[in-house]
Every structure is written in structure tokens, then in C-alpha cells.
Amino acid sequence: MKFIVTGGAGFIGSHIVDMLIARGDEVHVIDNFLTGKRERLNPKAILHEMDIRDFDKLAPVFKGAAGIFHTAAQPRMQYSLKEPRLTNDINITGTLNVLLAARDAGVKRVVYSASSSAYGRKDVMPLTEDMRPEPIIPYAIQKRVGEQYCEMAARFYGLETVSLRYFNVYGPRQTTASDGPYATVIGIFLEQRANSTPMSVVPDGTQRRDFTHVTDVARANLLAMKSGQVGKGEIVNIGTATNYSVLEIAEMIGGPWKFIESRQGEVLETLADIKKAKELLGWEPKISFVDGINELKTLLHIF
């Protein structure tokens, strides 16, 4: 079957592409390489180098597609504070373009990469999908609007949609400090450790996050595309139902660390309730955080 992965040269998108190709699907990648990398691109994928903000170029590619995995976005919370207009244009207008192009092409389903940042600051854990969204950072607001557009498309346009709310995703091909100042904490720590420099811990290191391996996230996408239990704009947490502090991560990786300046808009804790993912998708994580970290350390020859 023909599937389209927007952002298919990105961190999560490239893993989805690999899984689809491994099972024999025809995979089309849409990417403008603003954050995607050519070296992540599966050579068996069909590349359409274009921007999701350009509807006229986007629409013809969607013809004949069975489904769309919409992972393309301008990510990172802190970057969206610095560039709210750019991130809004990509994350909101781009998402609406994808949904309308899918509708016009008669695509059956769109699986949307949403974000747990839509929850905002919560005092009660774990986070459940029926909690009121309270996004506080532009990126979080934009991803929440994307969920609402998916709900709208299912209700009024007959386009099946489901939004997967990712918690902190890590694994091979993740961003590092070399990709700029807005990389993910595990990528930064591993690169610093590989370069024998102290790991940069944002005070006071007690922030706790639910970290999900990218392979598990990609598998959740494929299950969401075929599940008969979703399609009406449902929102589903994709996490592990466990969390770790930043200092615990530094200790797992090993080596010296130092405190750096705090960042705006950070929440103290995230922890996913994944009952809905189990019930609606038949999904639960398979890779433990300890195993995932050890895998990455081995890849980088950190012992």
C-alpha cells in the first residue's frame, strides 16, 4: 500500500519509514530538510522535497495514498518562544494543509504526531487524556491546535484521524547539541559524555520525564493506522507509565555533570497513563529505559 510520511527524514518519521518499507509498503517521504537529515532517509523511500506549507505542491502527492503519518513539525519548546511565527506557520498551517490535502485525495486516515506538552503544568500524575489541556509554550499551543484540527476533520470532512500524544522520545538519530541549542536532554548528555565534557543539567535536576524509545513510538504509529478502535480524532498517550529525573539520567550515562541556567516554561514532571493506548491500539512499550540508554551508550562507545 502507498503511505506518506511527512517529515520522513526526521527523527521519528525516519523510523516509521523504515518499518513501513521493511513490511513491503510503498513509502513516500515529504520533507524540506529544515530539521530533517538526508542521511536518515531510507534509500527505498520515494522523496518529495517540499514544504507542507505549500498546499499546491503537497496535494498531488497524496493521490492514491492509503494513509498519512504526519510527523513534520518545527519542534522544540524553547525554539518556539524565539520563533513563534515560524513555528506557528509550520505546525498549524502545515497541519491544516496536510488534512485538507488528505481529504481532497480521498485518503482514509491520518495519524498525527501530537505532544504531551499540551497538558501544560499538572500537579496530578499520571496524565490522562481526559485532563483539560493547558499548553503554555507556543509549540505546545500549536500541537494542541493540530489535535483540534484532526478532531474537526474527522467530524466534518469524513477523514479518519487519531492524535498520538508523545511523551519524551529518545533513541537512535535523536537530536544532539550539534544540531543546535534546542536538542533533547538525552542527546545532549550522550554527546557531551562522548566528548568527555560535563553534562549540562538544568537546575535542579529533579525534573522527571516519561521517556519513550523511538522504536516503540514508530510501532504505535503503525498500530494506530490499522486499528479499528480509532479514527474519530481520538487523543492517545504514547509513553511508558514510568519516569526518571534528569539527575538519574546523568547517573545512568555516567561521568561528571554541571548545573546550567534554567529554561522558561519547563514543567516539573510528566508521566503517561497508557491504558487508552493498550485498549484502542493494542500497544504498550517493549523497550525499557535502562536498555534503551545502554543501547545508545554502546552505539557511541561509551563504557
ChimeraX commands (.cxc) that place a marker at each C-alpha (Angstrom):
marker #1 position 0.00,0.00,0.00 radius 0.5
marker #1 position 1.05,3.60,-0.52 radius 0.5
marker #1 position 1.75,5.58,2.62 radius 0.5
marker #1 position 3.07,9.10,3.04 radius 0.5
marker #1 position 5.29,10.17,5.91 radius 0.5
marker #1 position 5.59,13.93,6.27 radius 0.5
marker #1 position 8.89,14.71,7.93 radius 0.5
marker #1 position 10.15,11.28,6.86 radius 0.5
marker #1 position 13.78,12.38,7.14 radius 0.5
marker #1 position 13.24,13.43,10.74 radius 0.5
marker #1 position 13.96,11.58,13.97 radius 0.5
marker #1 position 10.61,9.84,14.47 radius 0.5
marker #1 position 9.47,9.96,10.85 radius 0.5
marker #1 position 12.52,8.10,9.55 radius 0.5
marker #1 position 11.88,5.21,11.93 radius 0.5
marker #1 position 8.26,4.99,10.73 radius 0.5
marker #1 position 9.52,4.94,7.14 radius 0.5
marker #1 position 11.92,2.09,7.92 radius 0.5
marker #1 position 9.15,-0.02,9.49 radius 0.5
marker #1 position 6.80,0.54,6.55 radius 0.5
marker #1 position 9.46,-0.35,3.99 radius 0.5
marker #1 position 10.50,-3.42,5.99 radius 0.5
marker #1 position 6.97,-4.81,5.66 radius 0.5
marker #1 position 6.85,-4.06,1.91 radius 0.5
marker #1 position 4.83,-0.85,1.61 radius 0.5
marker #1 position 5.40,1.89,-0.96 radius 0.5
marker #1 position 6.55,4.86,1.09 radius 0.5
marker #1 position 6.61,8.48,0.01 radius 0.5
marker #1 position 8.52,10.98,2.14 radius 0.5
marker #1 position 7.71,14.68,2.22 radius 0.5
marker #1 position 10.49,16.74,3.77 radius 0.5
marker #1 position 12.05,20.16,3.24 radius 0.5
marker #1 position 15.13,19.27,5.33 radius 0.5
marker #1 position 14.68,22.25,7.60 radius 0.5
marker #1 position 15.24,19.86,10.50 radius 0.5
marker #1 position 15.31,16.52,8.67 radius 0.5
marker #1 position 18.61,14.97,7.58 radius 0.5
marker #1 position 19.34,13.27,4.28 radius 0.5
marker #1 position 21.41,10.58,5.98 radius 0.5
marker #1 position 18.30,9.44,7.88 radius 0.5
marker #1 position 16.34,8.90,4.68 radius 0.5
marker #1 position 15.71,5.30,3.69 radius 0.5
marker #1 position 17.04,4.84,0.13 radius 0.5
marker #1 position 13.97,2.77,-0.79 radius 0.5
marker #1 position 11.61,5.64,0.04 radius 0.5
marker #1 position 10.35,7.98,-2.69 radius 0.5
marker #1 position 11.37,11.53,-1.76 radius 0.5
marker #1 position 9.30,14.65,-2.46 radius 0.5
marker #1 position 11.43,17.57,-1.36 radius 0.5
marker #1 position 8.80,20.15,-0.49 radius 0.5
marker #1 position 7.28,22.17,2.32 radius 0.5
marker #1 position 3.97,21.28,3.98 radius 0.5
marker #1 position 3.12,24.98,3.93 radius 0.5
marker #1 position 2.85,24.79,0.11 radius 0.5
marker #1 position -0.58,23.23,-0.42 radius 0.5
marker #1 position -0.48,23.28,-4.22 radius 0.5
marker #1 position 2.67,21.13,-4.30 radius 0.5
marker #1 position 1.52,18.93,-1.47 radius 0.5
marker #1 position -1.90,17.92,-2.79 radius 0.5
marker #1 position -0.88,15.89,-5.90 radius 0.5
marker #1 position 1.46,13.66,-3.88 radius 0.5
marker #1 position -1.43,12.48,-1.71 radius 0.5
marker #1 position -3.36,10.88,-4.58 radius 0.5
marker #1 position -3.67,7.13,-4.15 radius 0.5
marker #1 position -2.33,7.09,-0.61 radius 0.5
marker #1 position -3.97,4.77,1.92 radius 0.5
marker #1 position -2.78,6.79,4.88 radius 0.5
marker #1 position -0.66,9.69,6.07 radius 0.5
marker #1 position 1.72,9.71,9.02 radius 0.5
marker #1 position 2.05,13.40,9.82 radius 0.5
marker #1 position 5.29,13.82,11.77 radius 0.5
marker #1 position 6.55,17.00,10.07 radius 0.5
marker #1 position 6.87,19.89,12.52 radius 0.5
marker #1 position 9.18,22.61,13.73 radius 0.5
marker #1 position 9.93,21.07,17.11 radius 0.5
marker #1 position 11.43,22.14,20.43 radius 0.5
marker #1 position 9.69,24.16,23.08 radius 0.5
marker #1 position 12.35,26.82,23.60 radius 0.5
marker #1 position 12.77,27.45,19.88 radius 0.5
marker #1 position 9.06,28.22,19.56 radius 0.5
marker #1 position 9.45,31.01,22.14 radius 0.5
marker #1 position 12.16,32.54,19.99 radius 0.5
marker #1 position 10.38,31.98,16.65 radius 0.5
marker #1 position 6.63,31.86,17.34 radius 0.5
marker #1 position 5.56,32.99,13.84 radius 0.5
marker #1 position 7.68,30.42,12.01 radius 0.5
marker #1 position 6.67,27.56,14.28 radius 0.5
marker #1 position 3.00,28.59,14.10 radius 0.5
marker #1 position 3.09,28.61,10.30 radius 0.5
marker #1 position 4.66,25.16,10.08 radius 0.5
marker #1 position 2.89,23.46,12.95 radius 0.5
marker #1 position -0.61,24.85,12.45 radius 0.5
marker #1 position -0.95,25.94,8.81 radius 0.5
marker #1 position 1.16,22.98,7.69 radius 0.5
marker #1 position -1.02,20.55,9.61 radius 0.5
marker #1 position -4.22,22.02,8.19 radius 0.5
marker #1 position -2.73,21.70,4.69 radius 0.5
marker #1 position -1.97,18.02,5.31 radius 0.5
marker #1 position -5.52,17.34,6.50 radius 0.5
marker #1 position -7.14,19.18,3.59 radius 0.5
marker #1 position -4.87,17.52,1.03 radius 0.5
marker #1 position -5.72,14.13,2.55 radius 0.5
marker #1 position -9.44,14.93,2.41 radius 0.5
marker #1 position -9.27,16.05,-1.22 radius 0.5
marker #1 position -7.29,12.94,-2.23 radius 0.5
marker #1 position -9.72,10.55,-0.55 radius 0.5
marker #1 position -7.13,9.29,1.93 radius 0.5
marker #1 position -8.67,7.06,4.59 radius 0.5
marker #1 position -6.69,8.02,7.72 radius 0.5
marker #1 position -4.14,10.50,9.10 radius 0.5
marker #1 position -2.08,9.63,12.17 radius 0.5
marker #1 position -0.93,12.88,13.76 radius 0.5
marker #1 position 2.18,13.27,15.90 radius 0.5
marker #1 position 0.89,15.25,18.87 radius 0.5
marker #1 position 2.71,16.23,22.05 radius 0.5
marker #1 position 2.27,15.69,25.78 radius 0.5
marker #1 position 3.29,19.34,26.17 radius 0.5
marker #1 position -0.41,20.09,25.51 radius 0.5
marker #1 position -1.10,19.11,29.13 radius 0.5
marker #1 position 0.93,22.03,30.50 radius 0.5
marker #1 position 1.73,22.06,34.21 radius 0.5
marker #1 position -0.23,19.46,36.18 radius 0.5
marker #1 position 0.03,18.58,39.87 radius 0.5
marker #1 position -1.69,15.22,39.50 radius 0.5
marker #1 position 0.06,12.25,37.90 radius 0.5
marker #1 position -0.27,10.22,35.75 radius 0.5
marker #1 position -1.53,12.38,32.90 radius 0.5
marker #1 position -4.74,11.09,31.36 radius 0.5
marker #1 position -6.29,12.08,28.05 radius 0.5
marker #1 position -9.44,13.41,29.71 radius 0.5
marker #1 position -7.50,16.10,31.60 radius 0.5
marker #1 position -8.03,19.66,30.44 radius 0.5
marker #1 position -5.22,20.76,28.08 radius 0.5
marker #1 position -3.36,23.82,29.39 radius 0.5
marker #1 position -0.47,24.45,26.97 radius 0.5
marker #1 position 1.75,27.36,27.95 radius 0.5
marker #1 position 4.54,27.43,25.32 radius 0.5
marker #1 position 3.89,28.32,21.63 radius 0.5
marker #1 position 4.94,24.85,20.47 radius 0.5
marker #1 position 2.53,23.20,22.93 radius 0.5
marker #1 position -0.29,25.52,21.85 radius 0.5
marker #1 position 0.41,24.74,18.20 radius 0.5
marker #1 position 0.41,20.99,18.73 radius 0.5
marker #1 position -2.87,21.25,20.65 radius 0.5
marker #1 position -4.44,23.18,17.77 radius 0.5
marker #1 position -3.27,20.37,15.48 radius 0.5
marker #1 position -5.22,17.90,17.62 radius 0.5
marker #1 position -8.31,20.08,17.36 radius 0.5
marker #1 position -7.98,20.30,13.59 radius 0.5
marker #1 position -7.75,16.50,13.48 radius 0.5
marker #1 position -10.96,16.26,15.52 radius 0.5
marker #1 position -12.61,18.75,13.19 radius 0.5
marker #1 position -11.50,16.87,10.05 radius 0.5
marker #1 position -12.97,13.62,11.39 radius 0.5
marker #1 position -16.24,15.29,12.37 radius 0.5
marker #1 position -16.93,17.37,9.28 radius 0.5
marker #1 position -14.81,16.00,6.43 radius 0.5
marker #1 position -15.13,12.25,6.96 radius 0.5
marker #1 position -11.35,11.91,7.24 radius 0.5
marker #1 position -10.31,9.35,9.85 radius 0.5
marker #1 position -7.78,10.83,12.27 radius 0.5
marker #1 position -6.03,9.91,15.50 radius 0.5
marker #1 position -3.58,12.01,17.53 radius 0.5
marker #1 position -0.73,10.30,19.35 radius 0.5
marker #1 position 0.48,12.39,22.30 radius 0.5
marker #1 position 4.16,11.53,22.55 radius 0.5
marker #1 position 5.99,11.91,25.80 radius 0.5
marker #1 position 9.78,12.45,25.65 radius 0.5
marker #1 position 11.03,10.39,22.72 radius 0.5
marker #1 position 14.65,9.23,22.57 radius 0.5
marker #1 position 16.76,6.74,20.63 radius 0.5
marker #1 position 18.99,6.43,17.56 radius 0.5
marker #1 position 19.00,9.53,15.30 radius 0.5
marker #1 position 17.83,11.83,18.12 radius 0.5
marker #1 position 19.00,15.43,18.09 radius 0.5
marker #1 position 22.19,16.39,19.89 radius 0.5
marker #1 position 23.91,19.63,20.84 radius 0.5
marker #1 position 25.49,19.61,17.36 radius 0.5
marker #1 position 22.00,20.22,15.95 radius 0.5
marker #1 position 21.66,23.49,17.86 radius 0.5
marker #1 position 20.75,24.73,21.33 radius 0.5
marker #1 position 17.30,23.12,21.41 radius 0.5
marker #1 position 18.21,19.42,21.36 radius 0.5
marker #1 position 16.77,16.80,23.70 radius 0.5
marker #1 position 18.40,16.15,27.06 radius 0.5
marker #1 position 19.48,12.56,26.38 radius 0.5
marker #1 position 21.04,13.50,23.04 radius 0.5
marker #1 position 22.91,16.38,24.68 radius 0.5
marker #1 position 24.12,14.25,27.60 radius 0.5
marker #1 position 25.36,11.42,25.39 radius 0.5
marker #1 position 27.20,13.75,23.05 radius 0.5
marker #1 position 28.82,15.57,25.98 radius 0.5
marker #1 position 29.82,12.27,27.56 radius 0.5
marker #1 position 31.28,11.02,24.25 radius 0.5
marker #1 position 33.31,14.25,24.03 radius 0.5
marker #1 position 34.45,13.94,27.66 radius 0.5
marker #1 position 32.77,17.18,28.71 radius 0.5
marker #1 position 30.49,17.64,31.75 radius 0.5
marker #1 position 26.80,17.01,31.16 radius 0.5
marker #1 position 24.67,20.17,31.36 radius 0.5
marker #1 position 21.96,19.79,33.99 radius 0.5
marker #1 position 19.21,22.39,34.23 radius 0.5
marker #1 position 18.67,23.23,37.92 radius 0.5
marker #1 position 17.96,21.44,40.00 radius 0.5
marker #1 position 17.90,18.18,38.06 radius 0.5
marker #1 position 14.83,16.84,39.86 radius 0.5
marker #1 position 12.54,17.33,36.84 radius 0.5
marker #1 position 11.04,13.96,35.94 radius 0.5
marker #1 position 10.17,12.85,32.41 radius 0.5
marker #1 position 8.49,9.83,30.84 radius 0.5
marker #1 position 10.95,8.69,28.15 radius 0.5
marker #1 position 9.74,6.51,25.27 radius 0.5
marker #1 position 12.04,4.72,22.82 radius 0.5
marker #1 position 11.58,5.83,19.23 radius 0.5
marker #1 position 11.10,2.23,18.03 radius 0.5
marker #1 position 8.11,1.88,20.34 radius 0.5
marker #1 position 6.75,5.21,19.09 radius 0.5
marker #1 position 7.08,4.15,15.45 radius 0.5
marker #1 position 5.30,0.88,16.22 radius 0.5
marker #1 position 2.47,2.83,17.88 radius 0.5
marker #1 position 2.02,4.79,14.64 radius 0.5
marker #1 position 1.61,1.64,12.56 radius 0.5
marker #1 position -0.89,0.21,15.03 radius 0.5
marker #1 position -2.83,3.50,15.05 radius 0.5
marker #1 position -3.06,3.41,11.27 radius 0.5
marker #1 position -4.77,0.00,11.22 radius 0.5
marker #1 position -6.75,-0.05,14.49 radius 0.5
marker #1 position -10.50,-0.32,14.10 radius 0.5
marker #1 position -10.94,1.33,17.51 radius 0.5
marker #1 position -9.83,4.81,16.41 radius 0.5
marker #1 position -10.43,7.25,13.58 radius 0.5
marker #1 position -12.66,9.92,15.10 radius 0.5
marker #1 position -9.95,12.29,16.25 radius 0.5
marker #1 position -9.10,10.36,19.42 radius 0.5
marker #1 position -6.14,11.51,21.51 radius 0.5
marker #1 position -3.93,8.70,22.80 radius 0.5
marker #1 position -0.93,8.94,25.13 radius 0.5
marker #1 position 2.24,7.23,23.95 radius 0.5
marker #1 position 4.53,6.86,26.94 radius 0.5
marker #1 position 5.87,4.23,29.32 radius 0.5
marker #1 position 4.00,4.95,32.60 radius 0.5
marker #1 position 7.38,5.36,34.31 radius 0.5
marker #1 position 9.61,8.40,34.67 radius 0.5
marker #1 position 13.15,9.38,35.62 radius 0.5
marker #1 position 14.75,12.56,36.90 radius 0.5
marker #1 position 17.38,14.44,34.90 radius 0.5
marker #1 position 19.98,13.60,37.54 radius 0.5
marker #1 position 19.07,9.91,37.35 radius 0.5
marker #1 position 19.70,10.03,33.61 radius 0.5
marker #1 position 23.09,11.65,34.16 radius 0.5
marker #1 position 23.95,8.90,36.63 radius 0.5
marker #1 position 22.90,6.18,34.15 radius 0.5
marker #1 position 25.09,7.67,31.44 radius 0.5
marker #1 position 27.92,8.20,33.94 radius 0.5
marker #1 position 30.54,10.91,34.19 radius 0.5
marker #1 position 30.72,14.47,35.51 radius 0.5
marker #1 position 27.92,16.99,35.23 radius 0.5
marker #1 position 27.36,20.68,35.97 radius 0.5
marker #1 position 24.35,22.95,36.50 radius 0.5
marker #1 position 23.44,25.47,33.80 radius 0.5
marker #1 position 20.80,28.23,33.60 radius 0.5
marker #1 position 17.16,27.21,33.89 radius 0.5
marker #1 position 14.85,27.35,30.87 radius 0.5
marker #1 position 11.49,29.06,30.51 radius 0.5
marker #1 position 8.25,27.12,30.61 radius 0.5
marker #1 position 9.63,23.82,31.88 radius 0.5
marker #1 position 7.22,21.57,33.77 radius 0.5
marker #1 position 8.35,19.63,36.82 radius 0.5
marker #1 position 7.03,16.21,35.84 radius 0.5
marker #1 position 5.45,14.15,33.08 radius 0.5
marker #1 position 4.08,10.64,33.46 radius 0.5
marker #1 position 1.78,8.96,30.96 radius 0.5
marker #1 position -1.30,6.92,31.66 radius 0.5
marker #1 position -1.27,4.42,28.78 radius 0.5
marker #1 position -4.48,2.49,29.39 radius 0.5
marker #1 position -6.05,4.04,26.30 radius 0.5
marker #1 position -3.12,3.01,24.10 radius 0.5
marker #1 position -3.47,-0.57,25.31 radius 0.5
marker #1 position -7.24,-0.63,24.80 radius 0.5
marker #1 position -7.54,1.23,21.49 radius 0.5
marker #1 position -4.27,0.36,19.76 radius 0.5
marker #1 position -3.15,-2.85,21.44 radius 0.5
marker #1 position 0.13,-1.04,22.17 radius 0.5
marker #1 position 2.46,-0.94,25.10 radius 0.5
marker #1 position 6.19,-0.16,25.25 radius 0.5
marker #1 position 8.64,-3.03,24.81 radius 0.5
marker #1 position 11.99,-1.30,25.37 radius 0.5
marker #1 position 12.90,-0.38,28.94 radius 0.5
marker #1 position 14.62,2.92,29.58 radius 0.5
marker #1 position 17.70,1.21,31.02 radius 0.5
marker #1 position 18.03,-0.99,27.92 radius 0.5
marker #1 position 17.49,2.00,25.63 radius 0.5
marker #1 position 20.19,4.05,27.34 radius 0.5
marker #1 position 22.63,1.13,27.27 radius 0.5
marker #1 position 21.94,0.67,23.55 radius 0.5
marker #1 position 22.80,4.30,22.88 radius 0.5
marker #1 position 25.93,4.16,25.02 radius 0.5
marker #1 position 27.09,1.12,23.06 radius 0.5
marker #1 position 26.45,2.87,19.74 radius 0.5
marker #1 position 28.60,5.79,20.91 radius 0.5
marker #1 position 31.22,3.52,22.51 radius 0.5
marker #1 position 30.60,4.96,25.97 radius 0.5
marker #1 position 31.66,2.47,28.63 radius 0.5
marker link #1:1,2 radius 0.2
marker link #1:2,3 radius 0.2
marker link #1:3,4 radius 0.2
marker link #1:4,5 radius 0.2
marker link #1:5,6 radius 0.2
marker link #1:6,7 radius 0.2
marker link #1:7,8 radius 0.2
marker link #1:8,9 radius 0.2
marker link #1:9,10 radius 0.2
marker link #1:10,11 radius 0.2
marker link #1:11,12 radius 0.2
marker link #1:12,13 radius 0.2
marker link #1:13,14 radius 0.2
marker link #1:14,15 radius 0.2
marker link #1:15,16 radius 0.2
marker link #1:16,17 radius 0.2
marker link #1:17,18 radius 0.2
marker link #1:18,19 radius 0.2
marker link #1:19,20 radius 0.2
marker link #1:20,21 radius 0.2
marker link #1:21,22 radius 0.2
marker link #1:22,23 radius 0.2
marker link #1:23,24 radius 0.2
marker link #1:24,25 radius 0.2
marker link #1:25,26 radius 0.2
marker link #1:26,27 radius 0.2
marker link #1:27,28 radius 0.2
marker link #1:28,29 radius 0.2
marker link #1:29,30 radius 0.2
marker link #1:30,31 radius 0.2
marker link #1:31,32 radius 0.2
marker link #1:32,33 radius 0.2
marker link #1:33,34 radius 0.2
marker link #1:34,35 radius 0.2
marker link #1:35,36 radius 0.2
marker link #1:36,37 radius 0.2
marker link #1:37,38 radius 0.2
marker link #1:38,39 radius 0.2
marker link #1:39,40 radius 0.2
marker link #1:40,41 radius 0.2
marker link #1:41,42 radius 0.2
marker link #1:42,43 radius 0.2
marker link #1:43,44 radius 0.2
marker link #1:44,45 radius 0.2
marker link #1:45,46 radius 0.2
marker link #1:46,47 radius 0.2
marker link #1:47,48 radius 0.2
marker link #1:48,49 radius 0.2
marker link #1:49,50 radius 0.2
marker link #1:50,51 radius 0.2
marker link #1:51,52 radius 0.2
marker link #1:52,53 radius 0.2
marker link #1:53,54 radius 0.2
marker link #1:54,55 radius 0.2
marker link #1:55,56 radius 0.2
marker link #1:56,57 radius 0.2
marker link #1:57,58 radius 0.2
marker link #1:58,59 radius 0.2
marker link #1:59,60 radius 0.2
marker link #1:60,61 radius 0.2
marker link #1:61,62 radius 0.2
marker link #1:62,63 radius 0.2
marker link #1:63,64 radius 0.2
marker link #1:64,65 radius 0.2
marker link #1:65,66 radius 0.2
marker link #1:66,67 radius 0.2
marker link #1:67,68 radius 0.2
marker link #1:68,69 radius 0.2
marker link #1:69,70 radius 0.2
marker link #1:70,71 radius 0.2
marker link #1:71,72 radius 0.2
marker link #1:72,73 radius 0.2
marker link #1:73,74 radius 0.2
marker link #1:74,75 radius 0.2
marker link #1:75,76 radius 0.2
marker link #1:76,77 radius 0.2
marker link #1:77,78 radius 0.2
marker link #1:78,79 radius 0.2
marker link #1:79,80 radius 0.2
marker link #1:80,81 radius 0.2
marker link #1:81,82 radius 0.2
marker link #1:82,83 radius 0.2
marker link #1:83,84 radius 0.2
marker link #1:84,85 radius 0.2
marker link #1:85,86 radius 0.2
marker link #1:86,87 radius 0.2
marker link #1:87,88 radius 0.2
marker link #1:88,89 radius 0.2
marker link #1:89,90 radius 0.2
marker link #1:90,91 radius 0.2
marker link #1:91,92 radius 0.2
marker link #1:92,93 radius 0.2
marker link #1:93,94 radius 0.2
marker link #1:94,95 radius 0.2
marker link #1:95,96 radius 0.2
marker link #1:96,97 radius 0.2
marker link #1:97,98 radius 0.2
marker link #1:98,99 radius 0.2
marker link #1:99,100 radius 0.2
marker link #1:100,101 radius 0.2
marker link #1:101,102 radius 0.2
marker link #1:102,103 radius 0.2
marker link #1:103,104 radius 0.2
marker link #1:104,105 radius 0.2
marker link #1:105,106 radius 0.2
marker link #1:106,107 radius 0.2
marker link #1:107,108 radius 0.2
marker link #1:108,109 radius 0.2
marker link #1:109,110 radius 0.2
marker link #1:110,111 radius 0.2
marker link #1:111,112 radius 0.2
marker link #1:112,113 radius 0.2
marker link #1:113,114 radius 0.2
marker link #1:114,115 radius 0.2
marker link #1:115,116 radius 0.2
marker link #1:116,117 radius 0.2
marker link #1:117,118 radius 0.2
marker link #1:118,119 radius 0.2
marker link #1:119,120 radius 0.2
marker link #1:120,121 radius 0.2
marker link #1:121,122 radius 0.2
marker link #1:122,123 radius 0.2
marker link #1:123,124 radius 0.2
marker link #1:124,125 radius 0.2
marker link #1:125,126 radius 0.2
marker link #1:126,127 radius 0.2
marker link #1:127,128 radius 0.2
marker link #1:128,129 radius 0.2
marker link #1:129,130 radius 0.2
marker link #1:130,131 radius 0.2
marker link #1:131,132 radius 0.2
marker link #1:132,133 radius 0.2
marker link #1:133,134 radius 0.2
marker link #1:134,135 radius 0.2
marker link #1:135,136 radius 0.2
marker link #1:136,137 radius 0.2
marker link #1:137,138 radius 0.2
marker link #1:138,139 radius 0.2
marker link #1:139,140 radius 0.2
marker link #1:140,141 radius 0.2
marker link #1:141,142 radius 0.2
marker link #1:142,143 radius 0.2
marker link #1:143,144 radius 0.2
marker link #1:144,145 radius 0.2
marker link #1:145,146 radius 0.2
marker link #1:146,147 radius 0.2
marker link #1:147,148 radius 0.2
marker link #1:148,149 radius 0.2
marker link #1:149,150 radius 0.2
marker link #1:150,151 radius 0.2
marker link #1:151,152 radius 0.2
marker link #1:152,153 radius 0.2
marker link #1:153,154 radius 0.2
marker link #1:154,155 radius 0.2
marker link #1:155,156 radius 0.2
marker link #1:156,157 radius 0.2
marker link #1:157,158 radius 0.2
marker link #1:158,159 radius 0.2
marker link #1:159,160 radius 0.2
marker link #1:160,161 radius 0.2
marker link #1:161,162 radius 0.2
marker link #1:162,163 radius 0.2
marker link #1:163,164 radius 0.2
marker link #1:164,165 radius 0.2
marker link #1:165,166 radius 0.2
marker link #1:166,167 radius 0.2
marker link #1:167,168 radius 0.2
marker link #1:168,169 radius 0.2
marker link #1:169,170 radius 0.2
marker link #1:170,171 radius 0.2
marker link #1:171,172 radius 0.2
marker link #1:172,173 radius 0.2
marker link #1:173,174 radius 0.2
marker link #1:174,175 radius 0.2
marker link #1:175,176 radius 0.2
marker link #1:176,177 radius 0.2
marker link #1:177,178 radius 0.2
marker link #1:178,179 radius 0.2
marker link #1:179,180 radius 0.2
marker link #1:180,181 radius 0.2
marker link #1:181,182 radius 0.2
marker link #1:182,183 radius 0.2
marker link #1:183,184 radius 0.2
marker link #1:184,185 radius 0.2
marker link #1:185,186 radius 0.2
marker link #1:186,187 radius 0.2
marker link #1:187,188 radius 0.2
marker link #1:188,189 radius 0.2
marker link #1:189,190 radius 0.2
marker link #1:190,191 radius 0.2
marker link #1:191,192 radius 0.2
marker link #1:192,193 radius 0.2
marker link #1:193,194 radius 0.2
marker link #1:194,195 radius 0.2
marker link #1:195,196 radius 0.2
marker link #1:196,197 radius 0.2
marker link #1:197,198 radius 0.2
marker link #1:198,199 radius 0.2
marker link #1:199,200 radius 0.2
marker link #1:200,201 radius 0.2
marker link #1:201,202 radius 0.2
marker link #1:202,203 radius 0.2
marker link #1:203,204 radius 0.2
marker link #1:204,205 radius 0.2
marker link #1:205,206 radius 0.2
marker link #1:206,207 radius 0.2
marker link #1:207,208 radius 0.2
marker link #1:208,209 radius 0.2
marker link #1:209,210 radius 0.2
marker link #1:210,211 radius 0.2
marker link #1:211,212 radius 0.2
marker link #1:212,213 radius 0.2
marker link #1:213,214 radius 0.2
marker link #1:214,215 radius 0.2
marker link #1:215,216 radius 0.2
marker link #1:216,217 radius 0.2
marker link #1:217,218 radius 0.2
marker link #1:218,219 radius 0.2
marker link #1:219,220 radius 0.2
marker link #1:220,221 radius 0.2
marker link #1:221,222 radius 0.2
marker link #1:222,223 radius 0.2
marker link #1:223,224 radius 0.2
marker link #1:224,225 radius 0.2
marker link #1:225,226 radius 0.2
marker link #1:226,227 radius 0.2
marker link #1:227,228 radius 0.2
marker link #1:228,229 radius 0.2
marker link #1:229,230 radius 0.2
marker link #1:230,231 radius 0.2
marker link #1:231,232 radius 0.2
marker link #1:232,233 radius 0.2
marker link #1:233,234 radius 0.2
marker link #1:234,235 radius 0.2
marker link #1:235,236 radius 0.2
marker link #1:236,237 radius 0.2
marker link #1:237,238 radius 0.2
marker link #1:238,239 radius 0.2
marker link #1:239,240 radius 0.2
marker link #1:240,241 radius 0.2
marker link #1:241,242 radius 0.2
marker link #1:242,243 radius 0.2
marker link #1:243,244 radius 0.2
marker link #1:244,245 radius 0.2
marker link #1:245,246 radius 0.2
marker link #1:246,247 radius 0.2
marker link #1:247,248 radius 0.2
marker link #1:248,249 radius 0.2
marker link #1:249,250 radius 0.2
marker link #1:250,251 radius 0.2
marker link #1:251,252 radius 0.2
marker link #1:252,253 radius 0.2
marker link #1:253,254 radius 0.2
marker link #1:254,255 radius 0.2
marker link #1:255,256 radius 0.2
marker link #1:256,257 radius 0.2
marker link #1:257,258 radius 0.2
marker link #1:258,259 radius 0.2
marker link #1:259,260 radius 0.2
marker link #1:260,261 radius 0.2
marker link #1:261,262 radius 0.2
marker link #1:262,263 radius 0.2
marker link #1:263,264 radius 0.2
marker link #1:264,265 radius 0.2
marker link #1:265,266 radius 0.2
marker link #1:266,267 radius 0.2
marker link #1:267,268 radius 0.2
marker link #1:268,269 radius 0.2
marker link #1:269,270 radius 0.2
marker link #1:270,271 radius 0.2
marker link #1:271,272 radius 0.2
marker link #1:272,273 radius 0.2
marker link #1:273,274 radius 0.2
marker link #1:274,275 radius 0.2
marker link #1:275,276 radius 0.2
marker link #1:276,277 radius 0.2
marker link #1:277,278 radius 0.2
marker link #1:278,279 radius 0.2
marker link #1:279,280 radius 0.2
marker link #1:280,281 radius 0.2
marker link #1:281,282 radius 0.2
marker link #1:282,283 radius 0.2
marker link #1:283,284 radius 0.2
marker link #1:284,285 radius 0.2
marker link #1:285,286 radius 0.2
marker link #1:286,287 radius 0.2
marker link #1:287,288 radius 0.2
marker link #1:288,289 radius 0.2
marker link #1:289,290 radius 0.2
marker link #1:290,291 radius 0.2
marker link #1:291,292 radius 0.2
marker link #1:292,293 radius 0.2
marker link #1:293,294 radius 0.2
marker link #1:294,295 radius 0.2
marker link #1:295,296 radius 0.2
marker link #1:296,297 radius 0.2
marker link #1:297,298 radius 0.2
marker link #1:298,299 radius 0.2
marker link #1:299,300 radius 0.2
marker link #1:300,301 radius 0.2
marker link #1:301,302 radius 0.2
marker link #1:302,303 radius 0.2
view
